[in-house]
Amino acid sequence: MRALHRCCGVVVGKIRDTGLLQDELLIFEQGGKGRKGYSLPRWDVEEVEVQNFLPPGLLRKELKGFPQLSEVDVVRHFTRLSQWNYGVDSGLYPLGSCTMKYNPKVNEEIARMGGFSKIHPCTPEELSQGILKLMFELQGFLAEITGMDHVTLQPAAGAHGELTGMMMVRACLQARGEKRKKVLVPDTAHGTNCSTSSIASYQMIEIKSNENGVIPPEKVNELMDEEVAAIMVTNPNTLGLFEEHLDKIAEIVHGKGGFVYCDGANLNALMGMVKLGDLGVDVVHINLHKTFSTPHGGGGPGAGPVAVKKELSPYLPIPVIEKQGDSYRLNDDQPHSIGKVKTFYGNFGVLIKAYAYILSMGAEGLKKASEMAVLNANYLMKRLKGHYHLPYDRPCMHECVFTDRIQERYHVSTLDIAKRLIDYGFHPPTIYFPLVVKGALMMEPTETESKESIDRFIETMIIVAEEAEEDPDLLRQAPQKVKVRRLDEVLAARKPKLKWTAPSPRRGEGQGEGETPNVKSQIPNNDQLSNSKSEN
Ligand SMILES: Cc1ncc(COP(=O)(O)O)c(C=O)c1O
């Protein structure tokens, strides 16, 4: 590696043999005085001094440290950043509990059509009929898929849907004159279920799953009493297993006047195969940003519609969309409603994509998607069994959970396995979740991966398992072939550097104050790579 700091008086950064990864200065550190990325026509009006119009407090002498760049500097910088990123459009993304499947681009196009994207949310009802129709019909589709009576599209995310659902449960119990205090939550429920029950002011009572990874009805029977408002069941649960006793559990809970809340965020496993309403579920939320054409975890908006049975319908958030003859209206006159949970129509763009996805797939297509998601996960599970420890050795739904128990013998952890996968060009699976499984590796291949793509991932996982035995340091030092090695993830999460401050002296001339220690470039050169291998 040659550290070239200056060339003809210009800072060029370090020059290293990193191939297409290309080490590059931050955009704030690039450019040169007077360089411009625009070309505007000459003024055709007289130039005036801005200070004649604005108060001094609003004037800034200079933008400290603001870079001056050409168009090509900017385009290359952002193109490079996008290439360093990894997404579902780059490759298999087996992040369990996230359904990171490929989403058809045509649905993005539809959501961006002017008639949808440019309409003002305050447009009167008579002029928003198309939008209201879309939402009304989407509600109907989701009610049909889940086997429920009514749906609200307002909640912005899964956790938001949970809270909305539990607020409706509480409102209904209050209307009945009942002050119940507890909510039952199994240890295989998603973490948000625990938070929701507590934010909705309930005391959470944990139910231990049995040796098959599901809720034992006898346990529910033991814990269920007139103080329990509801049970919150994630189905399929966070072990990727179907809660096979849900109908029996619902009977027990209903017998004591409680409600069954189902976390239906993993609906990708169930569409067209089982209707949760038929199993006795009273209220369920769906993550549109997993199953219905919006990626989960993309940092963008989501939507967590909630579907309810008739008894909870009076408590739905307002406004409720109604159809009268051939027209649609928003009805705010719902005296028992829990109120509004999101401004205007919720995250409407996500709703459009879900609507387009459901229409284009049709009932048979949705069923096929779920069948393929389950088949792919079982194929993956079957082929990796023996290479990795499988804590619940039984057919899974859309995802499967392994552990690092075999690799522990070689002092290799789940984290090391995940990091080594990055060297092979894969996004790692979800790790250390669910919490009921020690050292969990949770994989969800989804229905949109081809057999070849899943086979490549499986072969890579097998190679990594062999490496753990033969050359464990390779895993412990992974990832090596990336721009950024192991980050201090706690520091990055707890103290994120969200603001750039001008380094002094500039980067390339020593460690500057503005340099972000937890994202410092750490690409090894070839010598370092071969040293780390030969040391083992
Ligand atoms: C089973 C389950 N429930 C709830 C949620 C929460 O959804 P959100 O992240 O949209 O709040 C998730 C998210 O992954 C989930 O997998």
The ligand as an ORCA input file, in Angstrom:
! r2SCAN-3c Opt
* xyz 0 1
  C     -43.466    -11.099     13.599
  C     -43.284     -9.611     13.581
  N     -44.109     -8.829     14.285
  C     -43.979     -7.500     14.304
  C     -42.975     -6.872     13.591
  C     -42.843     -5.390     13.699
  O     -43.053     -4.758     12.468
  P     -42.472     -3.296     12.213
  O     -40.995     -3.432     12.112
  O     -43.093     -2.861     10.930
  O     -42.908     -2.444     13.357
  C     -42.088     -7.643     12.840
  C     -41.000     -7.033     12.114
  O     -40.120     -7.644     11.597
  C     -42.232     -9.048     12.834
  O     -41.411     -9.851     12.172
*
